[in-house]
Amino acid sequence: MTGKVFSPLEMIERLVSFDTTSAKSNLELIAFVEDYLDSHGIRHHRFANSEGNKSNLLCSVGPDVKGGIVLSGHSDVVPVTDQAWDSDPFTAVAKDGLLYGRGTADMKSFLAIALAMVPTFKESKLTKPIHIALSYDEEVGCLGVGSMIEGLKDVIPTPSIVLVGEPTSMQVVNAHKGVFGFHTTIDGQAAHSSLPHLGASANLAAGRLVNLIADLAEEKRQSASADCPFEPPYTTFNVGQINGGTALNIVPRHCEFVWEFRLLPGDDAQAIIARYEAAVAEEVLPYLRATFPAAQITTRSICTVPPLEPEENGAAEALACHLTGANATNVVAYGTEGGMFQAAGLSTVVCGPGSIEQAHKPNEFIALSQVEACETFMRKLAAWLSHPST
């Protein structure tokens, strides 16, 4: 059977055309990829979410044996709302050596190039399989890939290496920070603002916790190591949104805020969380309950993305350096799904086309030279996996 054939650029155009903003379903894109894979007789498996409106997809080319290589990327993109684009963000447009469109850099190009290479992978005499993994909801906290990682053992023999294709300009990244996000809700007691002693201000309580987060941030900044390769070279904190109160003359009953920290590899996430929880239990909640015993403070985790840590004699790093010709590795401050694959015991690095500097912006683009470099990388991977000693 002759399967459908797309050049890398044609496949990028097709994937970009699907509006897979994280708030929307990605099933049309998944169905398109499945139809393409079916035309080549490639085995694949969905890992759907509980609502049934999104899905991961895993496909495998080559022998059904252990030790394969996973090429991993997310299918979702960030919104284009309120961004001033010069062209339709969901139509790929080539101009002056650049390809514009939402997801061209982050990160549909990597997935598209891998998928376009399926006929080449299929024709190669692979000694180990190549698995292509498409995930959902990476942009909102790496929420989707977990079910696929957990289910890998049930559908494929254990792979040996994961290459996450986030945009690194095809440089090999062996470490990145983790992302830990939280939503804190404070319920106090309303009162007239002229009689604050009769109320329990949720906003003032939130202010105390925000000050604690600021103190934690300053502690980390002050203790930064001079030889840390990250920029900035310490665990960082951010309070992204605060919402509380109803009017100037009302002691606010309710306040909520979202906050995060971006953890250096080797730093202690649980120690940070314990400091925060101790402040809630020992200082801020007693402050509220002094005037309103029923006051509550609730904090829930909204994302947990472990850091990617350098691996001693890492197989993924060695392979990526071999394929790219790199003799050095890099680190990045942003998080990826790589830390989750590594936490599951799989040797992992990040290496993909495009620049993170173009991600999430209006007029997002990837240089066509990066597409060519990634295609070369994929061809070298197929050749390496076709060698009898691999």
C-alpha positions as CSV (number, residue, x, y, z in Angstrom):
1,M,0.0,0.0,0.0
2,T,1.3,3.4,-0.9
3,G,1.0,5.8,2.0
4,K,0.4,9.5,2.0
5,V,3.5,11.6,1.6
6,F,4.2,15.1,3.0
7,S,7.3,17.1,2.9
8,P,8.3,18.5,6.3
9,L,7.1,22.0,5.3
10,E,3.8,20.5,4.1
11,M,3.3,18.6,7.3
12,I,4.1,21.7,9.4
13,E,1.5,23.6,7.4
14,R,-1.1,20.9,8.1
15,L,-0.4,20.8,11.8
16,V,-0.4,24.6,12.2
17,S,-3.8,24.7,10.5
18,F,-5.4,23.0,13.5
19,D,-6.3,25.4,16.2
20,T,-5.1,23.4,19.2
21,T,-5.0,26.2,21.7
22,S,-5.0,24.4,25.1
23,A,-8.5,25.5,25.9
24,K,-9.8,23.6,22.8
25,S,-9.8,20.0,21.7
26,N,-6.9,18.5,19.8
27,L,-8.9,15.6,18.4
28,E,-9.1,16.9,14.8
29,L,-5.3,17.0,14.7
30,I,-5.0,13.6,16.3
31,A,-7.5,12.1,13.7
32,F,-5.5,13.6,10.9
33,V,-2.3,12.1,12.2
34,E,-4.0,8.7,12.7
35,D,-5.3,8.7,9.1
36,Y,-1.8,9.5,7.8
37,L,-0.3,6.7,10.0
38,D,-3.0,4.3,8.8
39,S,-2.0,5.0,5.2
40,H,1.4,3.6,6.1
41,G,0.2,0.7,8.2
42,I,1.9,2.3,11.3
43,R,0.6,1.1,14.7
44,H,-0.6,3.8,17.1
45,H,-2.5,4.1,20.4
46,R,-4.5,6.9,21.9
47,F,-4.4,8.0,25.6
48,A,-7.6,10.1,26.0
49,N,-8.5,12.4,28.8
50,S,-11.5,11.6,31.1
51,E,-13.7,14.1,29.2
52,G,-12.9,12.5,25.9
53,N,-12.2,15.8,24.1
54,K,-8.4,15.5,24.1
55,S,-5.9,12.8,23.6
56,N,-2.2,11.9,23.5
57,L,-1.1,9.7,20.6
58,L,1.8,7.3,20.5
59,C,2.9,5.7,17.2
60,S,5.7,3.2,16.6
61,V,7.8,2.5,13.5
62,G,10.2,-0.4,13.3
63,P,10.6,-3.7,15.2
64,D,8.5,-4.3,18.4
65,V,11.5,-4.6,20.7
66,K,13.0,-2.8,23.7
67,G,15.4,0.0,23.5
68,G,13.6,2.3,21.1
69,I,13.8,6.1,20.8
70,V,10.9,8.3,21.7
71,L,10.5,11.6,19.8
72,S,8.2,13.6,22.0
73,G,6.3,16.9,21.6
74,H,3.1,18.6,22.6
75,S,0.3,19.3,20.1
76,D,-1.3,22.2,22.0
77,V,-0.4,25.9,21.5
78,V,-0.9,29.1,23.5
79,P,-3.7,31.5,22.6
80,V,-3.4,34.2,20.0
81,T,-6.1,36.4,21.7
82,D,-5.2,40.1,21.8
83,Q,-2.0,39.5,19.8
84,A,-1.4,41.6,16.7
85,W,-0.5,39.1,13.9
86,D,0.4,40.2,10.4
87,S,-1.2,37.0,9.0
88,D,-3.6,34.3,10.0
89,P,-1.8,32.5,12.9
90,F,-3.2,29.2,11.8
91,T,-2.0,29.4,8.3
92,A,1.7,28.8,7.8
93,V,3.3,31.6,5.8
94,A,6.9,31.4,4.4
95,K,8.7,34.7,3.9
96,D,12.4,35.6,3.7
97,G,13.6,32.3,5.0
98,L,11.2,32.2,7.9
99,L,7.9,30.2,8.4
100,Y,5.3,32.1,10.4
101,G,2.4,30.6,12.3
102,R,1.3,29.6,15.8
103,G,3.2,26.6,16.9
104,T,5.9,26.8,14.2
105,A,8.6,27.3,16.9
106,D,6.7,25.8,19.9
107,M,6.5,23.1,18.8
108,K,4.6,21.6,15.9
109,S,7.6,21.8,13.6
110,F,9.4,19.1,15.5
111,L,6.4,16.8,15.5
112,A,5.7,17.6,11.8
113,I,9.2,16.8,10.7
114,A,9.2,13.5,12.7
115,L,5.8,12.6,11.1
116,A,7.0,13.5,7.6
117,M,9.9,11.2,8.1
118,V,7.7,8.2,8.8
119,P,8.1,6.8,5.2
120,T,11.9,7.1,5.6
121,F,11.8,5.5,9.0
122,K,9.6,2.7,7.6
123,E,12.0,2.1,4.7
124,S,15.1,2.0,6.9
125,K,16.1,-1.3,8.3
126,L,15.7,-0.1,11.9
127,T,17.1,-2.4,14.6
128,K,15.2,-0.5,17.3
129,P,11.9,1.3,17.0
130,I,11.2,5.0,16.7
131,H,8.2,6.1,18.7
132,I,6.6,9.4,18.1
133,A,4.6,10.8,21.1
134,L,2.1,13.6,20.8
135,S,0.8,15.1,24.0
136,Y,-1.9,17.6,25.0
137,D,-2.1,20.4,27.6
138,E,1.6,20.9,28.0
139,E,1.2,24.7,27.8
140,V,-1.1,24.7,30.9
141,G,1.2,22.7,33.2
142,C,2.2,19.4,31.4
143,L,-1.1,18.0,32.4
144,G,-1.7,15.6,29.6
145,V,1.5,13.6,29.0
146,G,1.4,11.8,32.4
147,S,-1.2,9.3,31.3
148,M,0.9,8.4,28.2
149,I,4.1,8.0,30.2
150,E,2.3,5.8,32.7
151,G,0.7,3.8,29.9
152,L,3.9,3.3,27.8
153,K,4.7,0.0,29.4
154,D,1.3,-1.4,28.4
155,V,1.6,-0.7,24.7
156,I,5.3,-0.7,23.7
157,P,8.4,-2.5,24.9
158,T,10.4,-0.2,27.2
159,P,12.3,2.5,25.2
160,S,15.8,3.5,26.2
161,I,15.9,7.2,25.2
162,V,13.5,10.2,25.0
163,L,14.3,13.2,22.8
164,V,11.9,16.1,23.6
165,G,11.8,18.4,20.6
166,E,11.1,21.8,22.3
167,P,12.8,24.7,20.5
168,T,16.5,24.7,21.4
169,S,17.9,25.8,18.0
170,M,19.0,22.1,17.7
171,Q,21.3,22.5,20.7
172,V,21.4,19.7,23.3
173,V,19.8,20.6,26.6
174,N,20.4,18.3,29.5
175,A,18.8,20.3,32.3
176,H,16.0,22.6,32.9
177,K,14.1,24.0,35.9
178,G,10.9,22.5,37.3
179,V,7.6,24.3,37.6
180,F,5.4,24.0,40.6
181,G,2.2,26.0,40.5
182,F,-0.5,26.6,43.2
183,H,-3.9,28.2,43.8
184,T,-4.5,29.6,47.2
185,T,-8.0,30.5,48.4
186,I,-8.6,32.6,51.6
187,D,-12.1,32.9,53.2
188,G,-12.4,35.4,56.0
189,Q,-15.3,37.6,57.3
190,A,-16.8,40.8,55.7
191,A,-17.4,43.9,57.8
192,H,-17.7,47.6,57.4
193,S,-14.3,49.1,56.7
194,S,-14.8,51.5,59.6
195,L,-15.0,48.5,61.9
196,P,-12.2,46.2,60.7
197,H,-12.0,44.5,64.1
198,L,-15.3,42.9,63.4
199,G,-14.1,41.3,60.2
200,A,-11.2,39.1,59.0
201,S,-9.6,40.5,55.9
202,A,-8.8,37.9,53.3
203,N,-6.8,40.5,51.3
204,L,-4.5,41.3,54.2
205,A,-4.0,37.6,54.8
206,A,-3.1,37.2,51.2
207,G,-0.7,40.1,51.5
208,R,1.1,38.3,54.3
209,L,1.5,35.2,52.2
210,V,2.6,37.1,49.1
211,N,5.2,38.8,51.3
212,L,6.4,35.4,52.4
213,I,6.7,34.4,48.7
214,A,8.7,37.6,48.1
215,D,11.0,36.7,51.1
216,L,11.5,33.2,49.7
217,A,12.4,34.6,46.4
218,E,15.0,37.0,47.9
219,E,16.5,34.2,50.0
220,K,17.1,32.2,46.8
221,R,18.5,35.2,45.0
222,Q,20.9,35.9,47.8
223,S,22.1,32.3,48.0
224,A,22.7,31.9,44.2
225,S,25.8,30.0,43.3
226,A,28.3,31.9,41.1
227,D,28.9,28.8,39.0
228,C,25.3,28.0,38.4
229,P,24.7,27.7,34.6
230,F,21.0,28.8,34.7
231,E,19.8,32.3,34.0
232,P,18.8,33.5,36.5
233,P,21.0,31.2,38.6
234,Y,18.5,30.4,41.4
235,T,15.0,29.1,42.0
236,T,12.5,31.9,41.1
237,F,9.0,32.8,42.3
238,N,6.1,34.6,40.8
239,V,2.6,35.6,41.9
240,G,0.7,35.6,38.7
241,Q,-2.8,36.7,39.6
242,I,-4.6,38.1,42.7
243,N,-8.4,38.6,43.0
244,G,-10.1,39.7,46.2
245,G,-12.6,42.1,47.7
246,T,-15.7,43.8,46.4
247,A,-15.6,47.5,47.4
248,L,-13.3,50.1,49.1
249,N,-15.5,50.3,52.2
250,I,-15.9,46.5,52.8
251,V,-13.4,44.4,54.6
252,P,-12.9,41.6,52.0
253,R,-14.3,38.2,52.8
254,H,-12.6,36.3,50.0
255,C,-9.3,36.5,48.1
256,E,-7.5,34.1,45.9
257,F,-4.2,34.1,44.1
258,V,-2.0,31.8,41.9
259,W,1.7,31.5,42.4
260,E,4.6,29.4,41.3
261,F,8.2,28.6,41.8
262,R,10.7,27.5,39.1
263,L,12.9,25.0,40.8
264,L,16.6,24.5,40.1
265,P,17.6,20.9,39.6
266,G,18.8,19.7,43.0
267,D,16.8,22.3,45.0
268,D,14.3,21.0,47.5
269,A,10.7,21.6,46.4
270,Q,9.2,20.0,49.5
271,A,11.2,22.4,51.8
272,I,9.7,25.4,50.0
273,I,6.2,24.0,50.2
274,A,6.7,23.2,53.9
275,R,7.8,26.8,54.6
276,Y,4.7,28.1,53.0
277,E,2.4,25.6,54.8
278,A,4.0,26.4,58.1
279,A,3.4,30.1,57.6
280,V,-0.3,29.4,56.8
281,A,-0.8,27.2,59.9
282,E,1.3,29.1,62.4
283,E,0.9,32.7,61.4
284,V,-1.7,33.7,58.8
285,L,-4.6,31.4,59.7
286,P,-4.4,32.3,63.4
287,Y,-4.4,36.0,62.4
288,L,-7.7,35.5,60.6
289,R,-9.3,33.2,63.2
290,A,-8.6,35.7,66.0
291,T,-11.7,37.6,64.8
292,F,-13.4,34.9,62.8
293,P,-12.8,31.3,64.0
294,A,-14.3,29.8,60.8
295,A,-11.7,31.3,58.5
296,Q,-10.1,29.0,56.0
297,I,-7.0,29.0,53.8
298,T,-6.8,26.3,51.1
299,T,-3.9,25.8,48.7
300,R,-4.1,23.2,45.9
301,S,-1.5,22.2,43.4
302,I,-2.3,23.2,39.8
303,C,0.9,21.9,38.1
304,T,3.9,19.8,39.0
305,V,6.6,19.7,36.4
306,P,9.8,18.2,37.8
307,P,13.2,19.6,36.7
308,L,15.3,17.8,34.1
309,E,18.6,16.9,35.7
310,P,22.0,16.2,34.0
311,E,22.6,12.4,33.8
312,E,26.0,11.0,34.4
313,N,26.9,9.1,31.2
314,G,23.4,9.7,29.9
315,A,22.4,7.7,26.9
316,A,20.1,10.4,25.6
317,E,22.7,13.1,25.8
318,A,25.3,10.9,24.1
319,L,23.0,10.2,21.2
320,A,21.8,13.7,20.8
321,C,25.4,15.0,20.8
322,H,26.4,12.4,18.3
323,L,23.5,13.3,15.9
324,T,24.0,17.0,16.2
325,G,27.8,17.0,16.3
326,A,27.7,19.0,19.6
327,N,30.6,18.8,22.0
328,A,28.8,20.7,24.8
329,T,25.4,20.8,26.4
330,N,23.1,23.6,27.5
331,V,20.5,24.4,30.2
332,V,17.3,26.4,29.9
333,A,15.1,28.1,32.5
334,Y,11.8,27.0,31.0
335,G,10.1,23.7,31.9
336,T,9.3,20.8,29.5
337,E,7.8,17.3,29.7
338,G,11.4,16.0,29.7
339,G,11.5,16.0,33.5
340,M,8.5,13.8,33.6
341,F,9.9,11.2,31.3
342,Q,13.2,11.3,33.3
343,A,11.3,10.9,36.5
344,A,9.8,7.7,35.0
345,G,13.3,6.3,34.6
346,L,13.9,7.2,30.9
347,S,17.1,8.8,29.8
348,T,16.0,12.2,28.4
349,V,17.3,15.4,26.8
350,V,15.6,18.3,25.0
351,C,16.7,19.1,21.5
352,G,14.5,20.6,18.8
353,P,14.3,23.2,16.0
354,G,13.4,26.8,16.4
355,S,14.1,29.4,19.1
356,I,12.2,29.7,22.4
357,E,12.6,33.5,21.9
358,Q,9.9,33.2,19.2
359,A,7.5,31.1,21.3
360,H,4.2,32.6,22.6
361,K,4.6,35.8,20.6
362,P,2.6,37.3,17.8
363,N,4.2,36.5,14.4
364,E,5.8,33.4,15.9
365,F,8.2,31.8,13.4
366,I,10.8,29.2,12.7
367,A,13.8,29.6,10.4
368,L,13.6,27.3,7.4
369,S,17.3,26.5,8.1
370,Q,16.2,25.0,11.4
371,V,13.6,22.8,9.7
372,E,16.4,21.5,7.4
373,A,18.7,20.9,10.4
374,C,16.0,18.9,12.2
375,E,15.3,16.9,9.1
376,T,19.0,16.1,8.9
377,F,18.9,15.1,12.5
378,M,16.1,12.7,11.8
379,R,17.8,11.1,8.9
380,K,20.9,10.6,11.0
381,L,18.8,9.0,13.7
382,A,17.3,6.6,11.2
383,A,20.8,5.7,9.9
384,W,22.1,5.2,13.4
385,L,19.2,2.9,14.3
386,S,19.7,0.9,11.1
387,H,23.3,0.0,12.1
388,P,23.5,-3.6,13.3
389,S,25.5,-2.7,16.4
390,T,22.9,-0.2,17.6
